[in-house]
Amino acid sequence: MLAKELIVAFTNIVGKENILIQKEDLIEYGHDETETIQHTPEIVLKPGNTNQISSIMALCNQHQIIVTPRGAGTGLSGGAIPHLGGIVLSLEKLNKIIRIDEQNLQVITEPGVITEVLQNALKAKGLFYPPDPSSKGSCFIGGNIAENSGGPKAVKYGVVKDYVLNLEVVLPNGTIVETGANVLKNATGYNLTQLMIGSEGTLGIVTKITLKLIPLPKYDVLMLASFKHLQKASEAVSAIFRAGFTPSGLELVEIDALKIVSKMMDSHAIPVHDDIAAHLLIELDGNHKEILLQEMEAIALLLEKFEIEDIFFAEDEAQKNELWKLRRRVAEAVKLDGYTIEEDTVVPRAFLPDLIVGVKKLAQQYGFKAVCYGHAGDGNLHIRIKDPNTTTSYNSPHMQTALSNLFLLVKQLGGTISGEHGIGLVQKKYMPLVMQEANLQIMRSIKKTFDPNNILNPGKIFDMH
């Protein structure tokens, strides 16, 4: 339990209205969207600026109090779950877009800004920040930094790391640093900016972010292709790229997942019947509509080699929005239907068919149901599992054995265990399957340099030995 004088000190820093200590208020901060895991913190602090965070961390470092940084709580690997108790430090009050620099195509923002809010503010000025995770309507840009998020646009435009120029960070001892500079090229020492991206709040707390932007493409076109065989749909993905096309989105959704989300949303936008095994959602964008339409027709012709059932072209913005809405809500729908375990595997995209076949074999072997969907264009397959024996993989020996075999398959195919959701709490025991001990020791050494007292989000990604 935290001493009363420490609670008084924290209250003096953030104000009485920004500290939560009642159990009913703390429950919401004890979970994210990962499976069914709950660990309630002792207190929640909601600082309003960098200096307050600095003061909090200096005090916590002095007294060796565990701190779990938290954004919107939309994570899928348990990174924001305070499994060791202590303090949850919420970034929700740091929610301002500081400056949009139209001349230099940059934006400076605080971490608590919702990703879609930031994107919309930029679109209003003809600017584009492409990374768009499915939870973009609720997740924070700071959480995207922590997890190196991607989303559908990553296949053409890259992930978060490709857009971050500079970060203001509070270190575990309270020191405030900038990791880089607001420039497009920087060969000045080690790249601390990139080290912070994807570090899941274990090395420092990001309080200010400088992102580079690009001009917003003028047009986009969208098509939906339905396939009789799941494997043929996945084979078509690599063929599209080998033919010289670069979609701005290329998503795969197998029919079981689509049935669930269509029912939840009461939508008939996508055909759902027993002759169809999977759909590919294919988007192209650019500044010349006639070229996009020509390319889409060429892709449609190409897909005929892969036993397609039908092709549907979205005619207007309303149809496009409906199709994307269905895709973005798949994860929510299948989780509500009992597919509570989600994996975030990624392989070279030509090996996507082998991964899907392997997943279905493992499902039969271990007696669970699995649905597959995700960012097929970059080989990032989300696998949702419904298991009659457990609703969570966390501390489940049966499911951990199955997942170990899945991840060994992923490694054999040249892939790894997370493309965009991170390692956090639930995936860390599988790290030795895909990484050498030497890699893990380097990571532990980096962690110890930044956080010698191991107070900032400890026990995530790996354990300190």
C-alpha positions, 0 to 999 in steps of 0.5 A: 500500500502507498503511504499516505504522505505519498498520496498527498504528494501526488495529489499536490502534483496533479490536483485532487480531481486528477487522482483516483483511489476508490476501487470502483473508479480503478477497475476501468484502468485494470484492463485493456482489450486483451482477452479477459485479464484484470489487475486493478492498480492502487491509484490512477494519476491523470497529469496534465502536462510534461512537468507533472509527469516529470515530478511523478516519475522522480518521486516514484523512482525515489521510492521505487513505486511501479508505474504503468503508463496508459493511453486509451486502453485499446491495446491487445497484448496487455501492455497497459495492464498493471499486473504488479499493482502500483500506479497507472499514469493515464495520458488522457489529459494530454489531448491537444494538437499543438501545431500543424505545420503546413509548410513543412508537412509536420504536426506536433501533438500530445499523446492523448489525442485520438488517432482519427481526430488527428487524422481528420484535423489534418485532412481538413488541410489536405494533409495525410497521416496514414497509419490507421489501426482498426481502433483509430476512433478510440485509440490514442496516438501515444499508444500507437507510438508505444506499439508501433501500430500499423493498420490497413494503410501500412501495406502502401504507406508503412507503419508509425515508425515511418512517420515519427521525427522527434519525441519529447520523453520523460525518463523513469527518473523524471528527466525530460529529453528530446530524442531527435529533431524536427528534420527529415534526415538525422545522422546525429548519434544513436536513433533514440526516437526509433528505440522509443517507438514500439518500446511499449512504455518500458523505457520512457513516457512520450509527452510530445510527438512530431510526425511527418505528413504527406499530401492527401491523395485526391481519389480512392477506389475500392473493390471486394472479391469473394473466393471459393477457397480461403487458400486461393484468396491468400494466394491471390495477395502475393500475385497482385504485388508481383503483377506490379500493383501497390494497393493502399489497402488489401484486407482478408476476411474469412467467411466465418468472421464476416458472418459474425460481424454482418449479423452484429451490424445487421449489414448486407453490404457483403454477400454471405453464403456457403459457396464463399470461403473468404473475401479480399477488400482491395483499395487503390489511391492516388491523384489520377482517377482514370489510372486507378480505375484502369488498375482496378480492372486489371486486378479484377482480371488477374483475380479470375485465375484464383477461383473467384465467386464474384467481384463488387466495386464500391460505387460511392463514399457510402458504400466504401464507408460501409465496407470499411466499417465492416472490416474494422469491426470484425475484431469486436464482433468475433470477440463478442461471439466468444473468439476471445484469444487473438494472435497477431502473426506476420509472415512474408506475404507469399507464405500467407497460404501456408500460415492459414493452412497451418492455423486450420490444422492446429485448430483441428489438433487442439480442438478450438475454432479459429477465424482469420482476417487482417492485413493480408497485403503485408502478411499480417494475419490476425487469428482469433480463437474460440476454445471450449476449455478457456477464454484466455491464453494467459496462464492456460497450459493447453492453449500455450502449447497450441500457441507455441506450435503456431509461433514455431510455424510462423518462425519456420515461414520466416515471420514473427509473433507480432506485426502491430499489437506488441508483446506486452504481458501475454506474448512475452513467454514466446519471445525465446521462440523467435529471438536468441537469448543474446537479443533478449540480453541486449534488450534487458541491458537497454531497459536497465540503462533507462530504468535501473530500478525497473519501475516503469511498466516492468514485466512487459516484453520480457522479465528482468533476470 
